[in-house]
Amino acid sequence: MSPSNPSSPSQPSPIAGRAAAGPSDDAAPAALTSRAPHVPADRLVAEMVPPPRFQSARFETYIPDPAQPSQAEAVQVLSSFAASIGGAASASGGKRRWFSKKPEAPKGPRGVYLDGGYGVGKTHLLASLWHATPAAPELKAFGTFVELTNLVGALGFQETVRTLSGHRLLCIDEFELDDPGDTVLVSSLLAKLVEHGVALAATSNTLPGKLGEGRFAAADFLREIQGLSAHFRPLRIDGEDYRHRGLPEAPAPFDDETVTRVAYATPGASLDDFPALLDHLSKVHPSRYGAMCDGIQAVCLTDVQAVPDQSTALRLVVLADRLYDREVPVLASGKPFDELFSEEMLNGGYRKKYFRAISRLTALARDAKQLTEK
């Protein structure tokens, strides 16, 4: 289930506006709760490129773990796959006419599915594939599963097919198998794109600590994307989460005073009360969370609490993804990030999303620690 709610104006966080916390009103940090941007559909399409964190990702910069030979093998397979895609555009300059004759789809697998746990570099490899494919940027698309479903919501199914059918490659990061409706929707979309000769690549996650069970993830993926099994080659990538490999534990939450002080002292920082931010997210469509973070250099949150319900939790996951993509550090007071989600949530159908959010927010919290030392 992708959370979707209509956008409506929201009041700024009272914490962000407290004059007593900073030297002047002009120096007050931004507030995410004051932002409800309108994002035109053409921007959603234009921004389907690897996020800032992976703009420089290349096969040459991926460092395989010597103890995990599947990682080095993945680089070789994906390099060959990129070369096989080619860069020729359609006759209409990349946007095939809706009633034009469909080209014959290539024989054999036309897609790859990267199957593995958290932090083994799947997104790095997916972005590297995008960069290595010899086609113009406007003929390649890269986005998360949620961003793709949001695009369909913004454009409509037929227009999304028309828009993407002239592409040479579509990369889908974090393919979700936990919502039947969205999975069928994307499966139908991919079937149409395969008919137009679009190459496909996707990643998904295996739950931490369940690698044996996780080896069935590829079978689950191929079963769920109905009728497309023949177009995907499963590619297993083993390993441990590089975000925690040899690194110290994430810093404990700070106190409200420290978080507020850092927000005022850091150019481009935002400052929000966490419960107020969760409420604000319910009033902004998730497809706009990226735009909501435009220009933000650090996110400061006070009074972090466990999220109250699943809809709120799913919206927070999307925000965490957008912040991680943009490498925005997160400094917080209150509960640590590994206590955001209840045991019921972590054992439920959306547990993959919640574990991913915890992993990414933990990495961003580690990045934010240096802000307190200035």
Sequence and secondary structure as in RCSB ss.txt:
>XXXX:A:sequence
MSPSNPSSPSQPSPIAGRAAAGPSDDAAPAALTSRAPHVPADRLVAEMVPPPRFQSARFETYIPDPAQPSQAEAV
QVLSSFAASIGGAASASGGKRRWFSKKPEAPKGPRGVYLDGGYGVGKTHLLASLWHATPAAPELKAFGTFVELTN
LVGALGFQETVRTLSGHRLLCIDEFELDDPGDTVLVSSLLAKLVEHGVALAATSNTLPGKLGEGRFAAADFLREI
QGLSAHFRPLRIDGEDYRHRGLPEAPAPFDDETVTRVAYATPGASLDDFPALLDHLSKVHPSRYGAMCDGIQAVC
LTDVQAVPDQSTALRLVVLADRLYDREVPVLASGKPFDELFSEEMLNGGYRKKYFRAISRLTALARDAKQLTEK
>XXXX:A:secstr
             TTTT GGGSS GGG  B GGG      HHHHHHT S  GGGTT  GGG    TT HHHHHHH
HHHHHHHHHH     TTTT   TTS      SS  EEEEEE TTSSHHHHHHHHHHHSSS GGGEEEEEHHHHHH
HHHHH HHHHHHHHTT SEEEEES   S HHHHHHHHHHHHHHHHTT EEEEEEE  TT HHHHTTHHHHHHHHS
TT GGGEEEEEE    GGGTT       B HHHHHHHHHHSTTEEEEEHHHHHHHHTTS GGGHHHHTTT  EEE
EEEE   SSHHHHHHHHHHHHHHHHTT  EEEEES GGGSS HHHHTSTTHHHHHHHHHHHHHHHHHHGGGGG 
